[in-house]
Every structure is written in structure tokens, then in C-alpha cells.
């Protein structure tokens, strides 16, 4: 299992993780993005910002 880049806790993933999939750390509830699957690497997911139609 990969570790959370925020708290270093283990993150449980589904059997077939996909790149760009968003998962949540079970320990600190940080949203994480899968950036690689071989080997599995996680990064803190970017904040989604409203563009208000601009």
C-alpha cells in the first residue's frame, strides 16, 4: 500500500487503481491523486477552483 504524502499513513486502494483517480487518506482525510500506477505514487490533489464563467 502506498503512503499518504501528507501524513505518511497507509492508503488503501482498489484492486486496479487508475492514473488521475482521486482517493482519500483514511487517516487524515486528505484528497489524493494517483499520479502513477507502476509503482503507485500519490500526490495531494489540486484544489478545484470555480471559474464563474470567466
NUSE-902362 format. One record per residue (C-alpha): residue number from 1; x, y, z. Coordinates in Angstrom, 1 decimal. Each point is the difference from the previous one (the first is absolute). Layout:
<rs>
<r i="NUM" c1="X" c2="Y" c3="Z"/>
...
</rs>
This chain:
<rs>
<r i="1" c1="0.0" c2="0.0" c3="0.0"/>
<r i="2" c1="1.3" c2="3.5" c3="-0.8"/>
<r i="3" c1="0.5" c2="2.6" c3="2.6"/>
<r i="4" c1="-1.9" c2="3.4" c3="0.3"/>
<r i="5" c1="2.4" c2="2.9" c3="-0.9"/>
<r i="6" c1="-1.8" c2="2.0" c3="2.7"/>
<r i="7" c1="0.1" c2="-2.2" c3="3.1"/>
<r i="8" c1="2.0" c2="-3.0" c3="-1.2"/>
<r i="9" c1="-2.9" c2="-2.4" c3="0.9"/>
<r i="10" c1="-0.8" c2="-2.9" c3="-2.2"/>
<r i="11" c1="-2.6" c2="0.6" c3="-2.7"/>
<r i="12" c1="-2.2" c2="-2.9" c3="-1.0"/>
<r i="13" c1="-0.7" c2="-0.2" c3="-3.8"/>
<r i="14" c1="-2.4" c2="-2.0" c3="-2.1"/>
<r i="15" c1="1.4" c2="-3.0" c3="-1.9"/>
<r i="16" c1="0.6" c2="1.9" c3="-3.2"/>
<r i="17" c1="0.9" c2="3.6" c3="0.7"/>
<r i="18" c1="0.0" c2="2.5" c3="-2.9"/>
<r i="19" c1="2.2" c2="3.0" c3="-0.7"/>
<r i="20" c1="-1.8" c2="3.3" c3="0.9"/>
<r i="21" c1="-2.4" c2="-1.8" c3="2.3"/>
<r i="22" c1="-0.8" c2="1.8" c3="3.3"/>
<r i="23" c1="0.2" c2="-1.9" c3="3.2"/>
<r i="24" c1="-0.3" c2="1.0" c3="3.6"/>
<r i="25" c1="2.5" c2="-0.7" c3="2.8"/>
<r i="26" c1="-1.8" c2="-2.0" c3="2.7"/>
<r i="27" c1="2.2" c2="1.6" c3="2.8"/>
<r i="28" c1="0.0" c2="3.7" c3="-0.8"/>
<r i="29" c1="-2.8" c2="0.2" c3="-2.6"/>
<r i="30" c1="2.2" c2="1.8" c3="-2.5"/>
<r i="31" c1="-1.1" c2="-0.4" c3="-3.7"/>
<r i="32" c1="2.8" c2="-1.6" c3="-2.0"/>
<r i="33" c1="0.5" c2="-0.5" c3="-3.7"/>
<r i="34" c1="1.6" c2="-3.1" c3="-1.4"/>
<r i="35" c1="2.8" c2="1.3" c3="-2.2"/>
<r i="36" c1="1.6" c2="-3.4" c3="-0.9"/>
<r i="37" c1="-1.1" c2="-3.6" c3="0.2"/>
<r i="38" c1="3.2" c2="-1.9" c3="-0.6"/>
<r i="39" c1="1.1" c2="0.6" c3="2.7"/>
<r i="40" c1="-2.9" c2="1.7" c3="1.6"/>
<r i="41" c1="0.8" c2="3.6" c3="0.9"/>
<r i="42" c1="-2.4" c2="2.5" c3="1.7"/>
<r i="43" c1="0.0" c2="3.8" c3="0.2"/>
<r i="44" c1="-2.3" c2="2.4" c3="1.8"/>
<r i="45" c1="-2.8" c2="0.7" c3="-2.4"/>
<r i="46" c1="-0.2" c2="3.6" c3="-1.3"/>
<r i="47" c1="-2.8" c2="2.2" c3="1.3"/>
<r i="48" c1="-2.9" c2="0.4" c3="-2.5"/>
<r i="49" c1="-0.7" c2="3.7" c3="-0.5"/>
<r i="50" c1="-3.1" c2="1.6" c3="-1.4"/>
<r i="51" c1="0.5" c2="1.9" c3="-3.2"/>
<r i="52" c1="-3.5" c2="1.8" c3="0.2"/>
<r i="53" c1="-0.2" c2="-0.1" c3="-3.8"/>
<r i="54" c1="3.1" c2="2.1" c3="-0.6"/>
</rs>
